[in-house]
Amino acid sequence: MPVVRHGISSVDAQTMRAIREALGKAPKFRFEPASRAAYDQIIAQAPAPATVTFESGEVGGVPGWWCRPAHSPDRTVVLYLHGGGYVMGSASAYRNFVGRIAEQAQATTFIADYALAPERPFPAAMNDLRALHEGLLTRGYERMALAGDSAGAGLALSFLTGKATRPDRIAGVAAMSPWIDLSLSGESMASRESDDPLLSKSALEEAATFYVGGQNSRDSLVSPLNDEISTLPPVRIHVGDAEVLLDDSLRFTRRADRAGVNCETHVWEGMIHVFPSNFAMLEAAAAAVEDIGAFLAGLLGAPRP
């Protein structure tokens, strides 16, 4: 199975102990509108990249933020879909984190403010993604890649298995801790429950209910583990081994391998959900972001910094 496992450095082990101690003093996130401001505040703490400029904008009627590195090829773009359980997250809060990825990839990147539940439940986010894809094609972008974390990464993979009108124009997907199975049937929901200081099965159940309501959480449009994936472009996944969503990545990787899809998954010892956002604190996070940047640059033909 194309899984690359990374050990944890002594420096990261010490840093993770401090992170866990801090998280242990706070309740786990609840996926609800009342948590949006706190979630954005945490994500926005990433340091700003030195060579990227930001500009608010709109693509296909969907608002968001452009991240523009100093040097990036024309007519290539990364579309980034943020995490937050389909309930939280914003393009503005994600600017510095995604800007760092854009800087590493040397690729113009648009962070989308796609529809959030419960105000705009499924299929609103998927419809926004279709509009974003078509809007970028209309703007003349000849080659694009998708990237995202958590729910956003799951949304990207769901889109490619069921809703992309021109999937041939998407060169690949970079996914961090993707939430792929909204039925929450993965083995790690139980085996990593005591290790995960951020997520829990009950919190994810609440988010899934907001997003799909009474609809089938095993539908391929919300859980791409349950659809044909043999036509997917290359996929790169980074996931921590101390998170309840670990099994989502491993099961997807097994299916991709059987289907002949180029999918490489990196599993990082001791790391938690969407750990690459801590690239300024963790050696593993910085390495993961660098790998994601190299992967995206390779897909788009961008020069590396």
C-alpha positions in Angstrom: 0.0 0.0 0.0 1.5 3.4 -1.0 1.7 4.7 2.6 4.7 6.6 3.9 5.1 6.6 7.6 7.1 9.3 9.5 8.4 9.1 13.0 8.3 12.0 15.4 11.4 14.0 16.2 12.3 14.7 19.9 11.6 18.4 19.3 8.2 17.7 17.9 7.4 15.3 20.7 8.1 18.0 23.2 6.1 20.6 21.3 3.2 18.2 21.0 3.2 17.6 24.7 2.8 21.3 25.2 0.0 21.5 22.5 -1.9 18.6 24.1 -1.6 20.2 27.5 -3.1 23.4 26.2 -5.8 21.6 24.3 -6.6 19.5 27.4 -7.6 22.6 29.3 -10.3 23.5 26.7 -13.4 21.6 25.6 -13.3 19.9 22.2 -14.7 21.9 19.4 -18.4 21.7 18.7 -19.3 22.1 15.1 -21.9 24.8 15.3 -22.2 28.4 14.1 -21.4 29.7 17.6 -17.9 28.3 17.3 -17.0 30.1 14.0 -15.3 33.1 15.5 -13.1 31.0 17.8 -12.2 28.6 15.0 -11.2 31.4 12.7 -9.1 33.0 15.5 -7.1 29.8 15.9 -6.6 29.2 12.1 -5.6 32.8 11.6 -2.6 32.6 14.0 -0.4 31.1 11.2 2.4 33.6 10.3 2.0 35.5 7.1 4.1 34.3 4.1 6.8 36.8 3.0 6.3 36.7 -0.7 2.5 36.4 -1.1 0.0 39.1 -1.6 -3.7 38.7 -0.8 -6.7 40.1 -2.6 -10.4 39.5 -1.9 -12.4 38.4 -5.0 -15.1 36.2 -6.5 -15.1 33.3 -8.8 -18.3 31.9 -10.3 -20.3 34.0 -7.9 -18.5 32.5 -4.8 -16.5 34.9 -2.7 -13.0 34.2 -1.4 -9.4 35.4 -1.2 -6.6 35.2 -3.8 -3.1 34.3 -2.7 -0.6 35.4 -5.2 3.1 34.4 -4.9 5.7 36.8 -6.3 6.3 34.3 -9.2 3.7 31.8 -10.5 2.9 30.5 -14.0 0.1 32.1 -15.9 -3.1 30.2 -16.5 -2.5 27.7 -13.6 -4.3 27.9 -10.3 -4.9 26.0 -7.0 -8.5 26.0 -5.7 -8.4 25.6 -1.9 -11.3 24.4 0.2 -11.1 25.1 3.9 -12.0 22.8 6.8 -14.4 23.2 9.6 -16.9 20.3 9.3 -18.9 22.1 6.6 -20.1 24.4 9.4 -17.1 26.6 10.3 -14.1 28.2 8.5 -13.6 31.1 6.3 -11.3 32.1 3.4 -10.1 35.2 5.4 -9.0 33.2 8.4 -7.1 30.7 6.2 -5.1 33.2 4.2 -1.8 32.8 6.0 -1.9 29.0 6.2 -2.9 28.7 2.5 -0.6 31.5 1.6 2.3 29.4 2.9 1.2 26.5 0.7 0.8 28.8 -2.3 4.3 30.2 -1.6 5.8 26.7 -1.5 3.9 25.7 -4.7 4.6 29.0 -6.4 1.0 28.8 -7.6 -1.8 31.4 -7.6 -4.4 30.1 -5.2 -8.0 31.0 -4.6 -9.5 30.1 -1.1 -13.3 29.8 -1.5 -15.9 30.8 1.0 -18.2 28.0 -0.1 -21.6 27.5 1.5 -21.8 26.5 5.1 -24.4 24.5 7.0 -26.8 24.7 8.7 -27.8 27.8 6.8 -26.9 26.3 3.4 -26.8 22.5 3.8 -25.9 19.9 1.2 -25.8 20.2 -1.8 -25.0 23.9 -1.6 -21.3 23.5 -1.0 -21.1 21.0 -3.9 -23.0 23.4 -6.1 -20.6 26.2 -5.1 -17.6 24.0 -6.0 -19.1 23.3 -9.4 -19.5 27.0 -10.0 -16.0 27.7 -8.8 -14.6 25.1 -11.2 -16.5 26.4 -14.2 -15.7 30.0 -13.2 -11.9 29.3 -13.2 -12.2 27.6 -16.6 -14.1 30.6 -17.9 -11.3 32.9 -16.6 -8.8 31.0 -18.8 -7.1 28.9 -16.2 -5.9 25.9 -18.3 -4.6 23.7 -15.5 -5.8 23.6 -11.9 -5.4 21.5 -8.8 -7.6 21.2 -5.8 -6.4 21.3 -2.2 -8.1 21.3 1.2 -8.2 20.1 4.7 -10.7 18.1 6.7 -14.2 18.7 5.3 -12.8 20.8 2.4 -10.5 17.9 1.4 -13.5 15.5 1.5 -15.5 17.9 -0.6 -12.8 18.1 -3.2 -12.6 14.3 -3.5 -16.4 14.0 -3.6 -16.5 16.5 -6.4 -14.1 14.5 -8.5 -16.1 11.3 -8.0 -19.5 12.7 -8.9 -19.9 16.4 -9.9 -16.9 17.7 -11.9 -18.1 18.6 -15.4 -14.5 18.8 -16.7 -12.5 16.5 -14.4 -9.8 16.3 -17.1 -8.9 19.9 -16.3 -8.0 19.1 -12.7 -4.5 17.9 -12.4 -4.7 16.5 -8.9 -5.7 16.9 -5.2 -3.7 17.6 -2.1 -5.7 16.6 1.0 -4.8 17.1 4.7 -6.7 15.0 7.2 -9.6 14.5 4.8 -13.1 13.8 6.2 -14.2 11.2 3.6 -16.7 9.0 5.4 -19.6 11.0 6.9 -21.1 7.7 8.2 -18.2 7.7 10.6 -17.6 3.9 10.2 -13.8 4.0 10.3 -12.0 1.8 12.9 -10.0 4.8 14.1 -13.2 6.5 15.4 -12.7 4.2 18.4 -9.0 3.3 18.3 -7.9 6.9 18.2 -10.6 8.4 20.4 -8.3 8.8 23.5 -5.5 10.1 21.3 -7.4 12.9 19.5 -7.6 16.1 21.5 -9.6 17.9 18.8 -12.2 15.7 17.3 -14.7 13.2 18.6 -17.3 11.0 16.9 -20.1 12.8 18.6 -18.9 16.2 17.3 -18.5 14.9 13.8 -22.0 13.4 14.0 -23.4 16.8 14.9 -21.6 18.3 11.9 -22.8 15.6 9.5 -26.4 16.2 10.7 -26.0 19.9 10.0 -24.6 19.2 6.5 -26.7 16.3 5.2 -29.6 16.2 7.6 -31.6 13.1 7.2 -30.0 12.2 3.8 -27.8 9.2 3.3 -24.4 9.9 4.8 -23.0 7.0 2.6 -24.0 8.7 -0.6 -21.0 9.1 -2.8 -21.6 12.8 -3.2 -20.8 13.2 0.5 -18.7 10.1 1.1 -16.4 9.3 -1.9 -15.3 6.0 -0.3 -18.6 4.7 -1.8 -18.1 5.6 -5.5 -16.0 4.6 -8.5 -12.6 6.3 -8.1 -10.6 4.8 -10.9 -10.7 8.0 -13.0 -9.2 10.2 -10.2 -6.1 12.3 -10.9 -3.1 12.0 -8.6 -3.9 12.4 -4.9 -1.5 13.3 -2.1 -2.7 12.9 1.5 -1.1 14.0 4.8 -2.7 12.8 8.0 -1.8 12.4 11.7 -1.8 9.0 13.3 -3.4 10.5 16.5 -6.7 11.5 14.9 -10.0 9.8 14.7 -10.1 10.4 10.9 -7.0 8.4 10.2 -8.9 5.4 8.9 -10.7 7.6 6.3 -7.3 8.3 4.7 -6.1 4.7 4.9 -9.3 3.2 3.5 -9.3 5.7 0.7 -5.7 4.8 -0.1 -6.4 1.1 -0.2 -9.3 1.7 -2.6 -7.2 4.0 -4.8 -4.4 1.5 -4.9 -6.7 -1.2 -6.1 -8.2 1.1 -8.7 -4.8 2.1 -10.1 -5.0 5.7 -8.9 -1.8 7.4 -8.1 -2.4 8.1 -4.4 0.4 8.6 -1.9 -0.5 9.0 1.8 1.8 10.2 4.5 1.0 9.2 8.1 2.8 11.2 10.8 3.5 9.8 14.2 2.0 11.8 17.1 0.4 14.4 14.8 -3.2 15.5 15.2 -5.9 16.8 12.9 -4.7 19.2 10.2 -1.3 19.4 11.9 0.3 21.2 8.8 -1.4 24.4 9.9 1.2 24.5 12.7 4.0 24.8 10.3 5.7 27.5 12.4 5.8 25.2 15.5 6.3 21.7 14.3 9.0 20.2 12.1 6.6 17.6 10.8 4.1 20.3 9.8 6.7 22.3 7.9 7.9 19.2 6.1 4.3 18.3 5.2 3.6 21.8 3.8 6.8 21.6 1.8 5.8 18.2 0.3 2.4 19.5 -0.5 3.9 22.5 -2.2 6.3 20.3 -4.3 3.4 18.0 -5.2 1.2 21.0 -6.4 4.1 22.6 -8.2 4.8 19.3 -10.0 1.2 19.1 -11.1 1.1 22.6 -12.4 4.6 22.9 -13.8 5.5 25.7 -11.3 9.1 26.6 -10.5 10.0 25.9 -6.9 11.4 28.7 -4.7 
